[in-house]
Amino acid sequence: MPIPDKITAAKKIGEFLQSVVSNGGLRLKYRITVDPPVGEDRDWEKPEILVDLSGPDSTLLLERGGELLRALELLALEMLRLPGNEHEKINFDCQNQRSLRLEELRMAATVAAERVRKTGTPYDFAPMSSRERRIVHLALRDQADLRTESEGEGLRRYVVVYPKDYKPSSGKPARRTIP
């Protein structure tokens, strides 16, 4: 279901960011795009609203794996009262970080697939957000000899790559994680 009034939502995000930037004394600029074109680097993400931040304080947003950038995005989602299954409709990005992370996840999925094929044993990814888990699932969806599943709960959910017909021999199988 699309966001009912994207222009109003974008204006609310703009007001929120203006408050954060001015009250936080941050040197940041932002551009909010409604219905951005889906480019080659965003082929698996189709946001209805894209917020692109830049400026001298961009590094603050990207420290610790983009923790502050994700926090701002989460606050905007909460402010708009979007349900969890609608969160992919708004994306915050800074210095093309999201595209770089997508490429990193795709490469990790390829490496995991090769290791599972070589060893015949399941491979766990580290815990990640639902958006990132989705990227891994999509990256491997056309691999007929493999299957992926999300396991764990809450912030500890992660993707496991299995050989297609894998059955554990006894109890929980021993697994390796991608570094």
C-alpha positions in Angstrom: 0.0 0.0 0.0 1.5 3.4 -1.0 2.0 6.3 1.4 -1.4 8.1 1.2 0.0 11.7 0.8 3.7 11.6 -0.2 4.0 15.4 -0.5 2.8 15.9 3.0 5.0 13.1 4.3 8.0 14.7 2.6 7.2 18.1 4.1 7.0 16.5 7.6 10.4 14.8 7.0 11.8 18.2 5.9 10.5 19.9 9.0 12.0 17.1 11.2 15.4 17.3 9.5 15.4 21.1 9.7 14.9 20.9 13.4 17.6 18.2 13.9 20.1 20.1 11.8 19.5 23.5 13.3 19.1 22.4 17.0 22.0 19.9 16.6 24.3 22.5 15.1 25.0 20.1 12.2 26.5 21.2 8.9 24.3 19.1 6.7 22.1 19.6 3.7 19.4 17.3 2.6 17.4 16.7 -0.6 14.0 14.9 -0.4 12.8 13.3 -3.6 9.3 11.9 -3.9 9.0 8.9 -6.3 12.7 8.9 -7.2 13.6 7.1 -10.4 14.8 3.5 -9.8 18.4 3.4 -10.9 20.8 0.6 -11.5 22.2 0.9 -8.0 18.7 0.8 -6.4 17.2 -2.1 -8.4 16.0 -3.9 -5.3 14.8 -0.8 -3.5 11.9 1.2 -4.7 11.4 3.9 -2.1 8.5 6.3 -2.5 10.5 9.0 -0.6 14.3 9.2 -0.8 16.2 11.5 1.6 19.8 12.2 0.6 22.0 14.0 3.1 25.4 15.6 2.5 27.7 18.2 3.9 30.8 18.6 6.2 29.1 16.6 9.0 28.2 13.6 6.8 30.9 11.5 8.5 28.9 11.8 11.8 26.0 10.1 10.1 28.1 7.3 8.7 30.2 6.5 11.8 29.6 3.1 13.4 28.1 1.6 10.3 25.7 4.5 9.7 24.1 4.3 13.1 23.0 7.9 13.2 21.7 7.8 9.6 19.6 4.8 10.4 18.4 6.4 13.7 17.2 9.5 11.8 15.4 7.3 9.3 13.8 5.3 12.1 12.6 8.5 13.8 11.1 9.8 10.6 9.3 6.5 10.1 7.9 6.7 13.7 6.9 10.3 13.2 4.9 9.3 10.1 3.5 6.3 11.9 4.3 3.9 9.1 3.7 0.2 10.0 6.8 -2.1 9.9 5.9 -3.6 6.5 5.9 0.0 5.0 9.4 1.0 6.2 11.0 0.2 2.8 9.0 3.1 1.3 11.3 5.7 2.9 15.1 5.6 2.5 17.7 7.9 4.0 21.1 7.9 2.3 24.4 9.8 2.7 27.4 9.7 0.4 25.9 6.8 -1.5 26.3 4.6 1.6 23.2 2.6 0.9 24.3 1.6 -2.6 27.7 0.6 -1.2 26.0 -1.5 1.5 23.8 -3.2 -1.1 26.8 -4.1 -3.2 28.6 -5.4 0.0 25.6 -7.6 0.8 25.4 -9.0 -2.7 29.0 -9.9 -2.7 28.7 -11.5 0.8 25.7 -13.5 -0.5 27.8 -14.8 -3.5 30.6 -15.8 -1.1 28.2 -17.5 1.2 26.6 -19.4 -1.7 30.0 -20.7 -2.9 31.0 -21.8 0.6 27.7 -23.7 1.1 28.2 -25.4 -2.3 31.8 -26.4 -1.3 31.1 -27.5 2.2 27.5 -28.7 1.9 26.8 -27.1 5.3 24.6 -24.1 6.2 26.1 -20.7 6.5 24.8 -17.9 8.9 25.1 -14.2 8.3 25.5 -11.9 11.2 22.3 -10.3 12.5 20.9 -7.6 10.2 17.9 -5.4 9.6 14.9 -6.7 7.7 15.9 -4.6 4.7 19.4 -6.1 4.6 18.0 -9.7 5.0 15.7 -9.0 2.1 18.6 -8.1 -0.1 20.4 -11.3 0.8 17.3 -13.4 0.1 16.8 -11.6 -3.3 20.5 -12.0 -4.2 20.2 -15.7 -3.9 16.6 -16.3 -5.1 17.6 -17.6 -8.5 20.1 -20.2 -7.1 18.2 -23.5 -7.7 20.7 -25.5 -5.6 20.3 -23.2 -2.5 17.6 -21.9 -0.2 17.6 -19.1 2.4 15.7 -18.6 5.6 15.6 -15.9 8.3 16.1 -17.2 11.8 16.3 -15.7 15.2 14.2 -13.0 16.8 14.1 -9.2 16.9 17.4 -7.5 16.5 19.1 -10.9 16.4 17.4 -12.1 13.2 19.8 -13.3 10.5 19.9 -15.1 7.2 21.0 -18.7 6.8 21.9 -20.1 3.4 21.3 -23.8 3.1 21.9 -26.4 0.4 18.4 -26.9 -1.2 17.8 -30.4 0.2 19.7 -29.9 3.5 18.5 -31.9 6.5 20.4 -31.7 9.8 21.9 -35.1 10.8 21.2 -34.6 14.5 19.7 -31.7 16.3 20.9 -28.2 15.4 23.7 -28.3 12.7 27.0 -26.7 13.3 27.3 -23.5 11.4 29.8 -21.0 10.3 29.3 -17.2 10.0 30.5 -14.9 7.4 33.1 -12.6 8.9 
